[in-house]
Structures are given as structure tokens and as C-alpha cells.
Amino acid sequence: KKTKKQLKPQELAAIRPCLELVFLTGPDKGLIRSVGYGPRLLGPKSPDLHLAGLSMNIESLKIEASADAGALIINNPQGEALLNGQAFSTEKLQEGDRIDFHLVGILIKFRDA
């Protein structure tokens, strides 16, 4: 008898100020996505914040609200993405940061909701 895998619910937390992902390059160039709560997944397999044009073998980035307001933590499980041209695993995002995920370039902005 098959049993379904039970997913543990995660607590949602507001991201304030609101995160804006500004797509600079890639298939979604010109698109701006607002992220007002976390955790959220950003990647080619994510139905939440889908990244078009990337291999399905790439793991998603995880975006979470941090304990100190305004900053976010991003988790880069496979090291596929670069933050401001540098490899990273977990970092706080700041206004003007740039994430490069293969052919997709994303500018980080924050705005008051």
C-alpha cells in the first residue's frame, strides 16, 4: 500500500519592505515580480516564481524573510546562481544586488507596500 508523503507546513512571514525582482535578461526580461511574503521558491521547477529558459535540473533558490526587517535570506543549494558576480550559499539581499542564474539576470529592489 502506497502512502503519500506528508509535507510539513511552513510558516509564512511578511517581507517588509516588499521585495521586487526586476528581470534584466532572459525570457522574462522587463518583467517585475513583487514578493511580499516568504518562504518562496524561485527556479525552473517552481510553480510559484517560475524562471523560464533554464534547465529543469537546476534547483530553486529559496527566499525567506529575515529576522531583521527589510533584509532577506536567499539559499542557493547547488551554487548555480551568482550574487553580484560572486558564488554564495546564503546571503542577505540588499537594494541594488544582482542575481545571475545562467542566462537570467535579476535586479533586487525593495519598495514599501
C-alpha positions as CSV (number, residue, x, y, z in Angstrom):
1,K,0.0,0.0,0.0
2,K,1.4,3.4,-1.1
3,T,1.4,6.2,1.4
4,K,1.5,9.8,0.4
5,K,4.5,11.8,1.6
6,Q,3.3,14.3,4.1
7,L,4.7,17.9,3.7
8,K,5.3,19.9,6.8
9,P,3.6,23.2,6.7
10,Q,5.9,26.2,6.7
11,E,5.1,29.4,8.5
12,L,4.7,32.4,6.2
13,A,6.3,35.6,7.1
14,A,5.8,39.1,5.6
15,I,8.7,40.6,3.7
16,R,8.8,44.3,4.5
17,P,9.6,46.3,2.6
18,C,8.3,44.3,-0.3
19,L,10.9,42.6,-2.5
20,E,10.8,43.3,-6.2
21,L,12.6,41.1,-8.7
22,V,13.3,43.1,-11.8
23,F,14.3,40.8,-14.7
24,L,17.1,42.4,-16.7
25,T,17.9,39.4,-19.0
26,G,16.4,36.2,-20.1
27,P,13.0,35.2,-21.4
28,D,11.2,37.3,-18.8
29,K,13.3,40.5,-19.5
30,G,11.3,43.6,-18.5
31,L,9.0,41.7,-16.0
32,I,8.9,42.8,-12.4
33,R,7.7,40.4,-9.8
34,S,6.7,41.5,-6.3
35,V,7.4,39.2,-3.3
36,G,5.5,40.2,-0.2
37,Y,5.9,37.0,1.9
38,G,8.2,34.0,2.3
39,P,9.4,31.4,2.1
40,R,9.2,31.4,-1.7
41,L,11.0,29.3,-4.3
42,L,12.5,30.9,-7.4
43,G,13.6,28.5,-10.2
44,P,12.8,26.5,-13.3
45,K,10.8,23.8,-11.4
46,S,8.9,26.2,-9.2
47,P,5.3,26.8,-10.0
48,D,5.5,29.8,-7.5
49,L,8.2,32.0,-9.0
50,H,9.0,30.2,-12.3
51,L,12.1,31.0,-14.2
52,A,11.7,30.3,-17.9
53,G,14.5,29.2,-20.1
54,L,16.5,27.2,-17.6
55,S,17.3,23.5,-17.4
56,M,14.9,21.6,-15.2
57,N,18.0,20.0,-13.4
58,I,18.7,23.3,-11.6
59,E,17.4,23.6,-8.0
60,S,15.4,26.5,-7.0
61,L,16.6,29.4,-4.8
62,K,14.8,29.8,-1.6
63,I,13.8,33.3,-0.5
64,E,12.8,33.9,3.2
65,A,12.0,36.8,5.4
66,S,14.8,37.5,7.8
67,A,14.6,38.4,11.5
68,D,15.7,42.0,10.9
69,A,13.1,43.8,8.8
70,G,13.8,44.5,5.1
71,A,16.6,42.0,4.6
72,L,16.0,38.7,3.0
73,I,17.9,35.4,3.1
74,I,18.4,33.5,-0.1
75,N,19.5,29.9,-0.2
76,N,21.5,28.7,-3.2
77,P,21.6,24.9,-2.7
78,Q,23.7,23.9,-5.8
79,G,25.7,27.1,-6.1
80,E,24.1,27.7,-9.6
81,A,23.4,31.4,-9.0
82,L,25.8,34.3,-8.5
83,L,25.1,37.3,-6.3
84,N,26.9,40.4,-7.6
85,G,29.2,38.2,-9.6
86,Q,30.2,36.0,-6.6
87,A,29.3,32.5,-5.6
88,F,27.2,32.2,-2.4
89,S,25.2,29.8,-0.3
90,T,23.1,32.0,2.0
91,E,23.1,35.8,1.9
92,K,21.0,38.8,2.9
93,L,19.8,40.7,-0.1
94,Q,20.3,44.5,-0.4
95,E,18.8,47.1,-2.7
96,G,20.7,47.0,-6.0
97,D,22.0,43.5,-5.7
98,R,22.1,41.4,-8.8
99,I,21.4,37.7,-9.1
100,D,22.6,35.9,-12.2
101,F,21.1,32.5,-12.7
102,H,22.6,31.2,-16.0
103,L,21.0,33.4,-18.7
104,V,18.6,35.1,-16.3
105,G,19.7,38.4,-14.6
106,I,17.6,39.8,-11.8
107,L,18.0,43.2,-10.1
108,I,16.9,43.4,-6.4
109,K,14.7,46.3,-5.3
110,F,12.6,47.0,-2.2
111,R,9.5,49.1,-2.0
112,D,7.1,50.0,0.7
113,A,3.8,48.1,0.3
